[in-house]
Every structure is written in C-alpha cells, then in structure tokens.
Amino acid sequence: MHGYLGGKSYQEISNETGKSEKAIGNALQRARSKIKNYFLQEVR
C-alpha cells in the first residue's frame, strides 16, 4: 500500500516486488476493502 500511496503505478510496484501487476491489484483491492470496512465500523 505504501508504494501505491506514494504515487507509484502498479507496474512500478510489480517491478520492485517481483509480483505480477494482477497480484498487486488484488492485494491493493483487499487493503482498500479492509480500510473501508474499518472506517464503516468506526462510525456505527
């Protein structure tokens, strides 16, 4: 998530980590979902 927040593209993160762009996208989607759910729980 740090690379994504730092403005790096999926391709740049992929090159640095050795993981596919698809894997990066999936991991970031899971992270965004967890963050969203966390904040939704906080407002209840």
C-alpha positions in Angstrom: 0.0 0.0 0.0 2.9 2.3 0.7 4.1 2.3 -2.9 0.5 3.0 -4.1 0.1 5.8 -1.7 3.4 7.2 -2.8 2.1 7.6 -6.3 3.7 4.6 -7.9 2.0 2.7 -10.6 1.1 -1.0 -10.4 3.9 -1.7 -12.9 6.5 0.1 -10.8 5.4 -1.8 -7.7 5.4 -5.0 -9.7 9.0 -4.4 -10.9 10.2 -3.6 -7.3 8.5 -6.6 -5.7 8.7 -9.2 -8.4 5.0 -9.9 -8.2 2.6 -9.6 -11.1 0.6 -6.4 -11.7 -2.6 -8.6 -11.2 -1.3 -9.7 -7.8 -0.5 -6.1 -6.9 -4.0 -5.0 -7.9 -5.6 -7.8 -5.9 -3.6 -7.0 -2.8 -4.4 -3.3 -3.0 -8.1 -4.1 -3.5 -8.1 -6.2 -0.4 -6.3 -3.5 1.5 -8.8 -0.8 0.3 -11.7 -3.1 1.3 -10.3 -3.7 4.8 -9.7 0.1 5.3 -13.3 0.9 4.1 -14.8 -1.8 6.5 -12.7 -0.5 9.4 -14.0 3.0 9.0 -17.6 1.9 8.4 -17.3 0.0 11.8 -16.0 3.1 13.5 -19.0 5.3 12.6 -21.5 2.8 13.9 
